[in-house]
Amino acid sequence: MGRTINANFLVNETIVIEDTNDFDASAFSPVYQKARDIVATIIERNDEEYCETIDNSLVETVENIVAIEGRRGTGKTSVMRSIAESLRESYKNKFLKDNAAKQNCSFIISDYIDASSLEEGEDVLEMVLASMFSKLTEFENNIGGAEYESRELFQLFNEVYKILLELRQNDRESGNSPIQILAQVSNSHTLRKKFAELVRKYLKYMGQQDERNYYSQRRFLVICIDDLDMHYDGKKDTSYHLLESLHRYLMLPGVILLITYNYKDLFNGCVKHFLNKKSISDVEHEKNLAVQYLNKVIPIYARITMPSLRKMDYIEDNEVTISIDRATAEKMIERFVGCFWKSRQRGAIEFPVKQFILLMRAGISGLYYDAKGRKRHFRRPFGRV
């Protein structure tokens, strides 16, 4: 099936959220399909009975990441937000349509987190807690729920945030005595357990109050973090520390992480961290260490690489096309509208990517290159290979 890009998306500089019904025909349809497969795998790996039991042992780490990687401007944020909205409305749009069991799931979407805009000292877990707390208080103010369960949730929020503040304070204090190190390890262990308990009870409470999701057997908290590689506060190798925070506290049963990043920048941040940890640097060793660490936290199977439309320009069958209606064309390629639309015709026409780009250039310069469409590149003479 051919894939189509709406020209309005190209002139819109804001985030574009695609409708789930358009996923199959989207230029990013392979990305959405891969994301659907990864989410289905995450659901399978979240053992339902385990999610209902939090014991006194260390809460199991689950692989729950959907990682979207690519260069700036390739549409990572739009794809991530489109996937999140599809999960939010999955009760009616059947994003997980291929498996009936997976349809019986509901998803609570946390507020979108832009890692590049985090203030100095802010932690991703703190932002997630703030989002969860905001949704809970909004629900309580508008609708209200069971008083006992509500009070229990507020108490858990208080406990989790208190431990987080203690952990942050210990991290700022100088000194590395055995007692201080043990205190940090203990607080970290307790924070993970308490947050896992909070997530479990939060999902149960919020899901039961939503009539659409009341009969869902399984519920998930979806956390969206954009530009994971761009967080910098001037003091730490923060892209590494941000990733480590996800690994330590958010890779839990009942949680799905949607993240975007540029792999090269994230890799360099991890290398920098490992180099700073040693007095004698071995660059190649630290690079290998960074690769191993990234493969552990973000498994290769969970990574989705955004396609390059520049490479798609040369697909012989012109699988990807640009759809543009007359009203948009009159704004973008006004002088050529009469060549493609009859006087009363208003509907959309689909152009191959290369032809559309040449029309855009011609709309500005008045020169249309390669009118016969025979050149591999419009600036190359016919005789060159």
Number of C-alpha atoms within 10 A of each C-alpha: 8 13 19 22 19 16 19 15 14 11 10 9 9 10 14 16 17 17 13 19 12 12 20 16 15 21 22 19 17 18 22 21 15 17 22 19 16 20 22 17 15 21 22 12 13 19 14 15 7 13 18 14 11 15 10 8 8 11 23 14 13 18 23 28 25 26 23 25 23 18 16 11 9 15 19 27 25 16 22 25 20 20 23 22 18 23 25 17 16 20 18 11 15 18 23 21 12 12 11 10 14 20 20 17 19 24 25 23 19 20 17 18 19 18 25 16 14 16 11 13 10 12 17 21 17 14 16 19 17 16 17 20 16 14 16 18 14 11 14 14 10 8 9 13 15 10 10 8 14 19 11 14 20 15 12 19 19 12 15 21 18 13 17 20 12 15 18 15 11 16 14 9 9 8 10 10 9 9 9 15 14 12 15 18 13 12 18 18 16 18 21 22 21 21 22 24 20 22 23 22 18 25 19 18 18 18 22 15 15 10 9 13 20 15 13 17 15 22 24 22 20 21 21 24 24 22 22 23 24 19 24 18 16 8 8 15 19 23 27 24 17 19 18 14 15 16 19 16 20 26 22 25 26 26 26 25 20 22 24 27 23 18 17 12 15 22 19 17 23 25 22 19 19 20 17 13 10 10 7 8 12 11 13 10 13 20 18 11 15 22 14 13 16 17 14 12 18 19 16 11 12 22 20 20 19 17 18 12 13 10 8 17 19 15 13 7 8 15 16 24 24 23 21 20 17 21 13 16 22 14 11 19 18 15 15 16 17 11 7 11 16 10 8 7 10 11 11 17 14 16 18 19 23 22 18 18 14 16 21 18 16 16 18 12 9 13 11 14 16 17 10 6 11 9 15 14 14 15 9 11 11 12 6 6 6
